[in-house]
Amino acid sequence: MNQANRTLVRVENLRKYFPIRRGIIIERQVGAVRAVDGVSFTIERGETLGLVGESGCGKTTVGRTILGLYPATQGQVYIDGQPVFGAKSRDMLVIRRKAQMIFQDPYASLNPRWTVDAIVSEPLRVHQLIKDPKMRSERVVELLNLVGLSGRLVNRFPHEFSGGQRQRIGIARALASDPLFVVCDEPISALDVSIQAQVVNLMEDLQDKFNLTYLFIAHDLSMVRHICDRVAVMYLGVIVELASRNELYENPLHPYTRALLSAVPIPDPKKDRHRSRVILRGDVPSPISPPSGCRFHPRCPIAKEHCARLVPDWREISPNHWVACHEA
Amino acid sequence: MNTLLQVRELTTRFHTPEGTVFAVNGVSFDLGEGETLAVVGESGCGKSVTMLSIMGLIPKPPGEIPKGEALYIKRDLLKLSDAEMQHIRGKEIAMIFQDPMTSLNPVLSIGRQITESLRTHLGIDQKAANQRAVELLEQVGISEAARRLADFPHQFSGGMRQRVMIAMALACVPNLLIADEPTTALDVTIQAQIIELVIQLREQLGMAMIWITHDLGVVAGLAERVTVMYAGYIVEEASVDDLYDDPRHPYTLALLAALPRVDLRRERRLKSIPGAPPSLLVEPKGCPFAPRCEYVREICRKENPVLTPVAARHKIACWVDINSGDLR
């Protein structure tokens, strides 16, 4: 396979601004939340790319915009070679079949009035993949078995399941249309530790079985290190660092990545006592008017005078290790 | 070290339309003056209900505390009248909660909320209370404290709101601070700030602390002693070093094995715990972990083991010695 063929998802200079409007009768735009402000990356087939960052950094917006759930303000996304923005509705339907999503909240993402059968078979009906109702029901049972649930549960409603089981139902629904690419938006953060491991192992098994490509959006840096091949770190709408998993965790170059990693608690008291911590001061600034130059400069422990003026270039410091920092 | 709090055989149930919920089933532990104890467990293990019971915050009905005592400096908190409890709550024992947005009153200014408890418990006038409130806000790291007294909760970020909660809890310099997942809703860098603050305040004030959490990582850097809860029981209690170096209960062992590590390279799949915690609607019989336990024996299903010592200051509730695999 050549390079272009190996790449399944290509994101080019993606921007997503949410307008802020004022006025009741004459509505006018007074500003914009710059949730995603120029993000580029690629994901190879069969790969898991992690997208990490704190609340409000834009990681969820990236995931949703990539799938065309929000129109992009600027930029383009290609999934399996097809452009997402400007696609005809027929082409969009094909993209939607190939690219699916698993949501964070297994309580809010399943329709409480629908049975499991209705939920899991919806993609089959929408995309008219299986027209015969009997065969469709068989496929639903097959999908449930695939995610470790009994086929006898098809007529139950979401409230009859635990959080972990609901997340399995969400995964079965996402897999119904035989996707190539799945955006997993904090798929395990609402679950207890013992259940998290079950769901993560299931996701890994399914990836191996169907050669799935994942964009794994999370704030749990330990889990991201476990599950992802490469990791991108976002801060205030931009990616500040991107590298393979061990490179990023063992040799972080951006001061924000360093602070983030040093803030993660380690379940080992002796080791935890001897760690050097970078404690960041203050809160994340507003994405309505992000700081000039490098967006991290007001909180950066090593910021120099030029960091406030100049936007740092996105540089490849060593092979496949990218960073946007003047001082790295 | 003198004992500050001695809890014995605490039992809490809730009578609901679905049946009786066996939330806490005979929990006993001690807390020394100035000591930090962590209570770890997953959703529904009874960790919060245990503390709410001690604080007299269980609504009755539907709640009921049929058995147990909680001796705080020789007084049984469970037998105090509401008026007597009011005196202790907020003054001698303070509590902070997970979600600072819902535990603050949205329509009262921060200043009003902090000074309320100062005026109730210390009987000082508004002017003195305001002055003390400013000191408290400065102590928890809120800049321009005097100006911010007039601000409302929504004008603070999540981390700042948690700081305000801590300031309120510390207002009367309590002997004991009970913290119920205070950093769970926060981002890791903000969590690190809050933990740093709490450790610093603990040293300044010499107060004892009970920290309720599901995060075994946070515990490692914070607590001296740890109890692990499962289905309304304490299953293991040890010093923080012993618990992580030498866990003896199969549940603790399984929890640690299910955790990915931010500081280590991936070596294997996560070890998941099969199944889910038991329903609390069924009267417990036998060891609650038996259905998920890989060391399970015949006796485990019949009789629930009591918490007994395995080493100095290290107790477990288990029939099996996990090192040899034999019965203890």
Contacts between the chains, C-beta under 8 A, distances in Angstrom:
chain1	res1	chain2	res2	distance
A	54	B	187	3.8
A	54	B	188	7.1
A	54	B	189	6.5
A	54	B	190	7.8
A	55	B	158	7.9
A	55	B	187	5.5
A	162	B	276	5.6
A	164	B	276	6.7
A	192	B	42	3.9
A	192	B	43	5.5
A	192	B	214	6.8
A	193	B	42	6.4
A	193	B	214	6.7
A	193	B	216	7.6
A	193	B	255	5.9
A	193	B	258	5.5
A	193	B	259	6.4
A	194	B	42	6.4
A	194	B	254	6.9
A	194	B	255	6.6
A	194	B	258	5.6
A	194	B	272	6.9
A	194	B	273	4.0
A	194	B	277	8.0
A	195	B	276	6.9
A	196	B	258	7.1
A	197	B	258	4.0
A	197	B	270	4.0
A	197	B	271	6.7
A	197	B	272	3.7
A	197	B	273	7.1
A	198	B	272	4.3
A	198	B	273	7.6
A	198	B	274	7.6
A	200	B	270	5.9
A	200	B	272	8.0
A	201	B	269	5.6
A	201	B	270	6.0
A	201	B	272	5.5
A	204	B	269	6.8
A	219	B	187	6.7
A	219	B	188	7.0
A	221	B	188	7.1
A	221	B	262	5.2
A	222	B	217	7.6
A	222	B	259	7.0
A	222	B	260	4.4
A	222	B	261	5.9
A	222	B	262	4.2
A	223	B	260	5.0
A	225	B	260	6.4
A	225	B	261	7.5
A	225	B	262	5.7
A	225	B	266	7.0
A	226	B	260	3.6
A	226	B	261	7.8
A	226	B	266	5.5
A	226	B	270	6.7
A	227	B	260	7.7
A	245	B	266	7.8
A	246	B	265	6.0
A	249	B	262	6.8
A	249	B	263	7.9
A	259	B	189	6.0
A	260	B	188	6.5
A	260	B	189	6.3
A	261	B	262	6.6
A	262	B	192	7.7
A	263	B	188	4.4
A	263	B	189	4.8
A	263	B	191	6.8
A	263	B	192	3.8
A	264	B	188	5.7
A	264	B	217	7.0
A	264	B	262	4.5
A	265	B	191	7.9
A	265	B	215	6.6
A	265	B	217	3.1
A	265	B	218	4.8
A	265	B	219	8.0
A	265	B	220	6.3
A	265	B	221	5.7
A	266	B	217	5.8
A	266	B	220	6.3
A	266	B	221	7.7
A	266	B	261	7.1
A	266	B	262	6.5
A	266	B	263	5.2
A	267	B	216	4.4
A	267	B	217	4.7
A	267	B	219	7.7
A	267	B	220	5.3
A	267	B	244	6.4
A	267	B	256	6.5
A	267	B	259	5.6
A	267	B	261	7.3
A	268	B	220	6.0
A	268	B	244	5.8
A	268	B	263	7.6
A	269	B	220	4.3
A	269	B	221	7.0
A	269	B	240	4.8
A	269	B	241	5.5
A	269	B	244	5.6
A	270	B	241	6.6
A	270	B	244	7.9
A	270	B	245	7.8
A	271	B	263	6.8
A	272	B	217	8.0
A	272	B	220	4.7
A	272	B	221	4.4
A	273	B	221	7.3
A	277	B	192	6.6
A	277	B	196	7.8
A	279	B	189	7.7
A	279	B	192	5.5
A	279	B	193	6.0
A	279	B	196	5.8
A	280	B	189	4.8
A	280	B	192	7.9
A	280	B	193	7.4
A	283	B	157	4.8
A	283	B	159	6.2
A	283	B	160	7.2
A	283	B	190	7.3
